[in-house]
Amino acid sequence: MGLFNFFKGEENGKEKPGTVETQGVQKSNNPFARQEGMLDSYTWLEDVKHSMNGNWHVYDVTFYADGYDWDYVRNSAEYMILNDVTKVVEVKVADTVEYNITDEFMQYGSLLSTPSMNNEYRVMSVAGFSRVLNKNMMIIWFTNARVLKFITELEDETMLRKYAETMLRRNFGTENEMKTGRPISL
């Protein structure tokens, strides 16, 4: 038996005891073991609800945390533009009235440099192309809430979960990109 086969979970061409073969992927019978594509820590995502709006897939992601403030919204949106969302086509903010600040954003080239971003709003959205998902994407933040909304062409809840967890943990461009945390059993 070679070392490579040992790490693949094979002994003399057979599965090692304590593992289960599922669609060509080996998984441990130990529920606390770290699985492929999973982080060592627990997930930050509480729930993901999927619905459709015309041809668009809408994912409402609830996470384990208190609601986030306007500074988090601004910084998170800037992070996403710098690390994933390219070809930004629309930036909007809203309180009781919706404002399209796309032209102002394009003029300054950064959300944090855009003067309108100094005011606090209840909602912010950024639409563009996701480099990681290879799909068009709109992300909507709501201040003082535990929910993010993703509107995309992607029809894959598992992939969206990985994307949302990567976004919340700010793991784009790291070895932990597109990995989720372990589920929390209550």
Secondary structure, 3 states (H helix, E strand, C coil): CCHHHHHHCEECCEECCCEEEECCEEEECCCCCCCCCEEEEECCEEEEEEEEECCEEEEEEEECCCCCCHHHHHHHHHHHHHHCEEEEEEEEEECCCEEECHHHHHHHCCCCCCHHHHCCCCEEEEEEEECCCCEEEEEEEECCCCEEEEEECCCCHHHHHHHHHHHHHCCCCCCCCCCEEECCCC
